[in-house]
Amino acid sequence: MINQFRKRLITLTTIFVAIILTTAFAAIFLTTYLKQESDNLEKLNQAEQLRITGGRVTFDEKSDDTVEINRIVPGAGVYFNMLVDKSGKPMMIDSALKLSKKQYHKAAKYAWKNRAGGVVKINGREWQYVVAPAIANFDYGSKEQSVEKDDETYLMRFLDITDSKKSLSSLAITLIIVGIGLMLLFFLVIIYFTNRAIRPMEEAWQKQKQFVADASHELKTPLSIISTNVGVLYTSKDETISEQLKWLDNISSGIDRMNGLVNNLLRIAKTDTSFEQLTISEVQIDRVLEHSFSHYEAKFEAKQITVNKTIAKVTARTDESLLGQLFDIFMDNASKYTNKNGSFDLFLGTKGKETTIKFKNTGDGIAEEDLPKIFDRFYRTNEVRQKYAGSYGLGLSIAQSIVEQLGGKIEVKSSVKEETEFTICLPSKNSRDGKYKVIS
């Protein structure tokens, strides 16, 4: 399921990035193309007033005499003009290019045939052209003239667009190469960050699967005890209740174990969803701690445990109910895991804006390799499994969840066969006052 989600997320993100890149590069190319087209059309449609004076303009088909004017207009690009008559025959060539008259005539013939405009190839280069009525004045000193002032003439303008087309092609190739490179880079980045984003989800999923498996295993044991002993009762129907107390005690023990497990599971469910149920108020933490200790004082005395209490008067804005549950977990653990004739140190104080609570007890301790796992649900060391049948491996997990909800942090130090110390730091003023129910 997680792998399918990862693949789908990578695919969708990659498609989304590809669409964005394609759109961006297409917009760049289209903008450049339209700008070039606009510039070319502006140059082609630039109006010019040509005045020819003091001479006689004639055009003889046999001699192929045509007036030529050589000039360069800065900023107009590489271009040439031809003035043609109403049949499309060149009368004048305005060009600074070294082209043969045959090439000019060929261009004029093609342009006249396709007067709507287009592109023609001349001498290996591409020329965009337009054909329009000429704006020209002819002022001759002689009455002999083959072209009258009012004769119908047309101006053909040819603009060299070879370099601009090459630049567009180069831009397109560059955008494709850069696009492919960026897509590859983004794909690798997407995979990296997707894996990082999904890793907590994957870990949570694995923990959830492990939690279900462990819970099923823990529930299976008391159910098996109950089922087995009920079977024995059915096979000995003639015996009195007093004669079957052994089997009933086993059933009762299984029920108690299951009840304890179910209560812990319910507590986990409650702490997992209690972010929306915090009740913040002014709480005297020392009183809550003393009250919790009083519940387990008899157990400490039964094991002749020496209790050392250093409890200052501390008031903080927090959730009293969750705080009581938290203290009960550590008191229960201390009464259970402290060795006989051992010692238990209880500390409460403040440092800056934090409230510090410490639970320190002698006993078997926790191995270094087990320390990172002790807050996992249902995790118990081999020594705990062997010595403490009533342990479920849920207490510290619940405690960590409560501490996180109260906005604090929890640390543990331990050494095998010596002692274990839990340190809890809670804010003196809970930062969730504005989000949850507050009792003044």
Secondary structure, 3 states (H helix, E strand, C coil): CHHHHHHHHHHHHHHHHHHHHHHHHHHHHHHHHHHHHHHHHHHHCCCCCEEEECCCCCCCCCCCCCEEECCCCCCCCCEEEEEEECCCCEEEEECCCCCCHHHHHHHHHHHHHCCCCEEEEECCEEEEEEEEECCEEEECCCCCCCCCCCCCEEEEEEEECHHHHHHHHHHHHHHHHHHHHHHHHHHHHHHHHHHHHHHHHHHHHHHHHHHHHHHHHHHHHHHHHHHHHHHHHHHCCCCCCHHHHHHHHHHHHHHHHHHHHHHHHHHHHHHHHHHHCCEEEEEEHHHHHHHHHHHHHHHHHHCCCEEEEEECCCEEEECHHHHHHHHHHHHHHHHHHECCCCEEEEEEEEECCEEEEEEEEEECCCCHHHHHHCCCCCCCCHHHHHHCCCCCCCHHHHHHHHHHHCCCEEEEEECCCCEEEEEEEEECECCCCCCCEECC
